[in-house]
Amino acid sequence: MIEVWAPLARSVALHRPGADGTELTPRGDGWFTADVSLRGGEEYGFELDGSGVVRPDPRSRRQPRGVHDLSAWFDPSAHRWADGDWTGRQLAGSVIYELHIGTFTPEGTFDAAIERLDHLVRLGIQLVEVLPVNAFNGTHNWGYDGVLWYAVHEVYGGPAGYQRFVDACHQRGLGVIQDVVYNHLGPSGNYLPEYGPYLREAERNTWGSSVNLDEPAVRSYIVENALMWMRDYHVDGLRLDAVHALVDTSERHLLQELSERTDALSAHVGRPLTLIAESDMNDATLIMPREAEGYGLTAQWSDDYHHGLHVAVTGETAGYYADFAPLSALAKAATKGFFHDGTWSSFRGRNHGHPIDPQVPTWRLVTFAQDHDQIGNRAAGDRLSQTLDERSLQIAAVLTVLAPYTPMLFMGEEWAASTPWQFFTSHPEPELGRATAEGRIEEFARMGWDPSIVPDPQDPETFLRSKLKWDEAEGGVHARLLETYRHLIALRRSEPDLNDPAFASLSADVDDEQRWIRLGHGRIDIAVNLADEARLVPVRAGAEVLWATDAAGSGIAVGEPVTEPTISLAGRSAAVLRVG
């Protein structure tokens, strides 16, 4: 049975190469159907109102020649899964690794990514978060310009390649979180408005017209897509892009509906399924239980922790970093979850955020020192490794991996990758490519950046520069940083207090003038000296040194107790201690 929702069309015809057109029958509520069976790989498309133009299926699973061409039938049940023993990964206690398929390996495919999964296992990762893989126009892109949400980008390996990738992750004990975008559609290849009212043309967000969540069929389109990834591709959860851009005034918010349906599917498949929201609202309603009038999502990102950490190690205070200039901002984010919890935001020009109920488990916040946005949306796409020395990078590692929340790394961060991760596109339309490049330059010029350092997103070299160089991880500072991350992740797993989910277990001391901070997590003290000179940092007397950065100081002996209520740390160094 073939069906399509096309309430704006008076007639719909199915077209296949070498076959006559087949008229679909109206079923009501805008649906059209035909009693036709397609074979795997068979190409097809729909003609609306006898226009003579054939469009892809809005629910296409595969686009062999891109988003403007015919769809191809894909049967997800044809894959013979080898993950029958997979019981899933819960978010609590996990470390996430964010990666982009196109730049994770030189080849930029699912199959090539499989060859690097053992590296993630040795690193100690539990969950792999994959940037969007749904179909977009062109060959390479971040993935946030998708226009066919059900199809998997063909250049990566298509839906079959994606199934192989998820299967391979599960066989290595790695869960998969898929990044999905439900707040907008890309600028090229979006034919959904020809079928039905998928968009609110009068309401716009940062990326264009907002998605029409008032239309039940559009809501169903989103919910069924979310369930598809977790059911047909066996993924273990979704990262929901920019949920603050979802305009929904209905009695039951779309996020609550997604939460309810995901929990039901989790019960059915017998493994945990995770929903992580990206939101700049600093509102824990997203992760509060539904019975407490929350949406019941599993977790949300905390950009505030990133901002506090970034300013602490880099000293940058421009733009939205301004409010995070004092170290006390990092201390607050590290103990309260949000820095802006109703406080004045100079960047926004208003009070922002809400306090988090201290009963919320800390692991429901995902935190990081680097991610695709915080690197790629810089003018030159530069990583911390391109401006910081080894000592500061080790501090960033400590504050990232041993955060009281769920830590996330961005691909290559673990070995201080030398490659940037820049904003890249491959729009085939010359006018769209020019507009994208010129808009990028103008945006950063308004912010005071030198336009000459902004790479052309349409230049293929911008994409190629962003690919990881795996061989550099084998020596020098890269190998040393990699060992640091491995050790810290192992330490996090071995110390129960580092996974204590209670906000009540967190404490902090800070001295902005002396540039040191102590973060307490149960019996664990994390002492960090951000000054260039040695400092005495307060710790609890009798604490045993579990680990210290290479530069911490000759007087620090791992395994030995600290007899004084302070520890002497060399400039830009850190130590981890345990009391009792």
N, C-alpha and C positions, 0 to 999 in steps of 0.2 A: 504494500500500500504506500503510495506517494501522497504527501499532504504538504500544504504550504499556507501560511497565514498571510492574506493579501487583501485586507478590507478596502483598500483604495482602488482596487482593480475590479472591472466589470467581468473580465474573463482572464483565465490563465491557461496557457498551453505548455505541456512538457515537450522539450525537444532533446533528441539524442542524435548523434552523428549516424547517418545511414538509415534513419527511421523517420517515418512521417510524424508530424506533430500530434500529440494526444491532448484533447481538451479535458481539463479537470472539471469536476462537478462541484458547484457550490454546496457547502454543508451547513452553512449558517455561522454567524458570529465572525464572518470574514475568512473562514477556512474553505479551501478547495482541495479536493481529493481525486485520486485516480487509482483504479485497481491494476497497478503495474508493479512488477517486481524487477529490481535492478540487480545485476551481478557485480561482484567486487571489481572495482576499477572501471566500471562502465561510466562514461561521461554523460552529463545531462545539464539542463538549465531550464529556466522558465521564461516564457514570453508573456508580457502583460498587455492586455487590451489590443492584441494584434499589432503591436508596434513594429514588429520585424526585428526587434533587438532581444537577444537572449541574455538573461542575467543569471548569476550564480544563485544557488539555493541559500537562503538566509541561515539554514542550519547545516550547511555543507561541512563534512568532516575532512575533505581534502580538496585542494586546489592545485592540480599538477602544474599549471602554467600561470599561476598568479591569480590575484583577486578579481581581475577583470574578465577572466575566461571561464570556461565551463567548470562545473564541479565534477568530482569523481566519487562514485559510491564507495564507501568504506564500511566494512563489517567489523566492529571492534571485537566481536566474539571469536574471530578467526585466530587470534593470537593464543598460543598455548603457554599460559603463564607457568612460571617455575617458582612462584612465591607462595605456594600453598601453605608453607609453615610460617609465613609472615604474620605476626600478631600486632604489628604497628609500633609506633613511637609516640609516647605522650610528650607534650611540650615541656612539662616540669622536669628539670634536671638536664635538659638538652642544650647543646650548642648548635646554632644554625650557621650554615655557610651559604651566602648568597652568590649566585653565579649567573652569567649570561652565556648561553650556549654558543653564540656566534664568535665570542672573543675568549672563551675559556680555553680553547685549543686552537692551533693553527688552522685545522680543517673546519672548525666551527660547526660540527655536527653532533647529533646525539651519540652516534657510534664512537666518535673520537672522544667524547666526554666520558664514555664508559671506561676507556683505557686509563683515565686519570682518577677513577673513584677510589682505588686502593690508597692513593695519597691522602684522601679525606679520611679514610678509616684509620690510617696511621696517625693522622693529626688528632683524632679523637672526636670527630664530628658525629652528630646523631641525625641531624636533619639538613637536607639540601634544599635551599629555596631557589627556584628557577625563575628568572625574569620572564615576562610574557612570551609565550610560544605560539599564540594564535596568529592567523594569517594577516599579513599586512602587505601593502604595496611595496615593490622593490625587493632587493636581495638582502640588505642588511639594515638594521634599525634597532633601537633599544627594545622595541616590542610594544610600546605604549600607544602606537598609532594603528592598532588592530581594527579591522573592519568586519571580519568574519570570525566571531568569537568561538564557533564550534570547530573550525578547521585548524590544523597544526601546520605551521610554516613549512613549506615543502623543502626549502634549502637546508633546513636543519635535519631533514630525514622524514618529514611527514608524520602522520599518526602512527604508522607501524614502527618507525624509528623511536618515537616517543614511548611507545609501549615497551620496546626493548630496553630503553634507558631506565624507566621506572622499575622494570623487572630486575635489571642488573643492580640497581641501588638496593632493592629489598634483599637480594641474595647476599649482599655485603653488610646487611644490618643498618642501612641508611634509609630513613624516611624521606619523603619528597613533599615539599610545600610548593604549590604552583601559584605564581603571581598572576592575578586576573584583574582586568580593568572593566568596570561596569559603569563608570561615571561619564564616559564620552566615547566617541568613535573617531577614527583617523580621518584625515582630510582627503584621501584618495581611495577610490574603490568602495565607498560606502553607498550601496544601492538600497539599503533597508528603507529609507524614506519613500522609495517608489512603491514598496509593498504595503507599508502601513505607517501609522503615526508613532514611529519609534522615538522621535525626538520632539522636544518642545522648542520650536524655532524662536519663540519670543523670549526664552530664558537661556542665558548663556553662562558658562563657567570659564575657567582659564583656558580651556582647550576648544571651546566651541559650544554648539547647542547642547543643552542638558538632555539627559535621557528621560523619556516620558514615563515616569513611574506611576502616573495616574491611570495608565492603560493596563488592565489585568493581563492581557496577552504579552505585553512587554515585560511585565514583572515575571510572568511564567517563563519567558525566553531566558531571563537571567537566572532564575532559580534552577531551571532544568539544566542550564549550562554548568552551573556550579556542581550539581550532582553528577553530571557526566564525567567531569575530571576525576572525581573520587570513586565513582562506580566503574566506568568503562576503562579508565587508565590507572586505576588502583592508587592514585595519589593519596597522601595522608593528610592533606589539608590545603587551604588556600590562603594567600595573602591578598587582601582586598585593597586595591589601590584607592587612595584619596577619598575615603568614604564621606569626608566633609563636603564633597561636591555632589553628593546624592541628594536631590531635592525630593523629599517624600513627606507629605502631610497626612498620609493615611493613618487610620487608627492603629494599624499594625505595621511598623516600619519594615522596609525591605530587609534590613539587617536582622531584625528579630525573626522574620520569616525564614531567612537563610539559616539562622541558628537552629530553629526548630526542625527544619527539614534535614539539616546536617546531623543533628543528634539522633533523629530517627534512622537515618542511613547508617550511622555508626553502630546503633544497636542491631541493625539487620546484618551488617557485614562482620560484626564482632571484633572491631579494632577501633582505637581512638581516632577521631577525625578533628582537625584543628582549623579554626578560623582566626586569622590575625588581621586586624584592621590597621591601615595607615590613616592617621587622623591628626590634624593640627589643632583640634579643638580643646585638647587637654581636659577631656570629659570622660570619666570612668563609667558613665552610663553604658558605654559600649560593652564593657566586660562585667558589669554587675549582673547577677542572676536575674532571669526573667521574672521570678516570683518577687523580686525586689524592684520591679519596674525597670530593670535594665534590659539590654538586648541579648545578653547571654553569649556574646562572642568569647572565644578562648583567651585572646590577648590583643594588645595594641602596642604600636611603637611609641616610644618616648623620645621625641626629638630633643627635649630639654636636656636629657643626660648627654646626648651627643654634643650639644652646644657647649655645655659646661666643660666636658672633657676636651673638646677641640680648643677652646680658648685657653684652658690650663696648659696644654702642651705646645700651642703655637703662638699665643699672645695676640692673635687676631681679634679685634673688637669692632669691626665694621658691620653695618647693617644689623641683622637680627642677633649678632653676637654681642652687641653692646651691653645688654643687660646681664651678660654672663661674665663680665670682666673680673669681678672678685671671685676668689676661690670658694667663698661661701656659697656661691651659686651652685657649684658642683657638689658641695657638701649637702645642700638642700635637695638637689635632684637625686643624690645617692641615698637619701634617707626618707624622702617624702614621695618620690616618684616623679612629680612635676615640680619645676621651679616656679612657673607661672600657674598658680592655683587660685587665681582671683587677684593677682598682683598687677601692677602697671606694666604694660609692654610698650617700651618706647618705639619699637619697630611698627607696632600696630596702631599706636596712638590711643590706646584704651586699656582698661583692665581686661585680663585674659585668663581663662582656665578656671578649674574648680579643684578643690582638694580631693584626694583619693581616700575613700574609706579605709582606715588602717586594717580592717578585716579582710581586704582583698589580698590574695597571695601575691607576693612580690614577683613571682615568675610570670605573672600575667602581663608584665611589661617587657617588651623586647628592646634592647639597647645595643649601641654600637659606637665605634669611633669613626668608621667609614662605611658608606654604602653607595649604591649606584647614584643616587641623587646628590649626596653631599660631596662626591668627587666629580661626577659628570656635569653637574650644574655650576661648577666653578668655571671661570673664563677659559682656562687652559686644561681643565680636566685633570689637574695634578693631585696626586695622592700625598698623604703625609710623608711617605718615604722620599719624596722629591724635594722636601724642604727641611725635614728633621734629621738629626744625627741618630746614631744607634742608641745612645742613652735615652733620648726622648721617645724613641720608638718603643723601647722596652717599657717605659712608664705607660705609654698608650696601651700596650699589650696587657699590662697588669690591670689597668682601670677598665679595660674592655672585658677580658675573660673572667675576672673575679668580681665583676659588678654583681650586686644582689638580685639582679633581674635575669632574664634569659638573654645571654650574649649572642651577638651575630657578627660574623666576620664577612668581609667582602673579598671575593676571589683574589688571591695573590697577596693580600694583606699579611698573611702568615709568614711570608718570606721577604716582606718589604719590596714588593715588585717595583722595578724601575720604570715600567711602562705606565703611561697615563691611562685614564679611562675617560674618553672625550665624548661629546655629543655628536653622533653620526647618523646620517640618513642616506637613503638611496632613491629618492623620489624620481621616477622616470620622466615626469613632466617638468620640462625646463623652467617654466614659470613658477611652479611650486618649489622647486629646488632653490631658485634665486630668492624667493620670498623667505624661505626658511633661513638661508645663510645671511641675508641682509637683516632680518629680524633679530637673529642671534647677536650680530655685531652691534646693532642699535641698542639692544637691551643692555649689554655690558657697557657700552659707551655712556649711557644714562647713569650707570652705577659708578662711573669714574674709572673704569678699567681701560687700559690701553687696547684699542681695537686690534692692533697688530698681533696680539698674542692669542686672539680668538680664532681657532681653526675653522676652516670651512667645513660644515657638517656633510656637504655633498662630495667633498674630495675623498676618493677611495683611500688615500693615505691616512686620513683621520681615523677610519675604521681599522686599518691595518696596524697603526701605531698602538691601538688599544688592545691588541691581542697579547695575552700573557707569553712571556719567554720562560719556559719551564726549566731550561738548562741552568739559568742563573741561580736557582734555588739550591744548587749543589755545592756552593762554595762561598767563602768570605762572610760578609755581614749578613747576606741572605740566609745562609745555612745556620748562622748563629741565631738569627731572629726566629727561624723555623723551629729550632730546638727550644727556644723560649716559649713559643706558643704551645708546643707539644707538652712541655713540662707544666705550664699553667693550666691547661685543660685537664691533664691528669690529676693535678693538685685539686682542682675544683671537684672532680669526681670522687676523690679519696677523702675529702674533708666534709662531713655531713653539715657542719655549720654554714658552709658556703652555699648550701642549697636550702637553708632554713627559709620557709616562705613568709615568715612573720615580719611585718614592718617594725614590730616592737623589738626585734632582735638587732636593729640597725642603730648605729651611733656614729658621730663624727666630731672631730676637733679640727680647727683650721686656723692658720695664722696668715692673713693676706700679706702682711708686710714681710714676714720671713719666708713666705712661699712654701709652706709645708701643709700637708693634710693627713689626718689619720681617719681611716674609715673602719668602723667596727662592725662585724657580722657575727653575732653570737660570741664565741670564744676566739674568733679570728680578728687580728689587727692587721690592717694594710697601711703601712707607713710609707709616705711618698714625699720626697724632697724635690721640689720643682725649681729651687734656686740653683745658681751656678756654684755657690759655695756650700761647704758642709753645714749641716744644721742638726740640732738636737730635736728629735721628734718624739712627743710623748707616746708611750705605749704602756700597757699594763705590766707591772712588775712580775717577774717570774715567767714571762712568756717565752716560749721556745721558738727560735728562728727556724721556719720551715723552708724558706727560699729567699734569695735576694738577687737583685740584678748584678751583673758582672762588676759594675762600678760602685756598688754600695759601700765598700770600705773594708780595709784589711782587718778591722777589729770585729767584724761580723762572722760568726761561725755557725753554719747550719747545724741544727741539732743541739746547740748550746742555749741555756736559758739566759735571759737578760735580767740582770740583778737590779738595775736602776729603773726608775719610771720613765726613762727616755732611752732612745737609741740614736747613736750618731750615724747619720747618713751622709755620704759624700754628695757633692753637687749632682743634681739630676739622677737620682737613683731611688730604689724602692726595696722594701723588705716585707715579707709576709710572716706573721708570727701567730702562735696559738697559745692561749692561756690554759694551763692545767692539762 
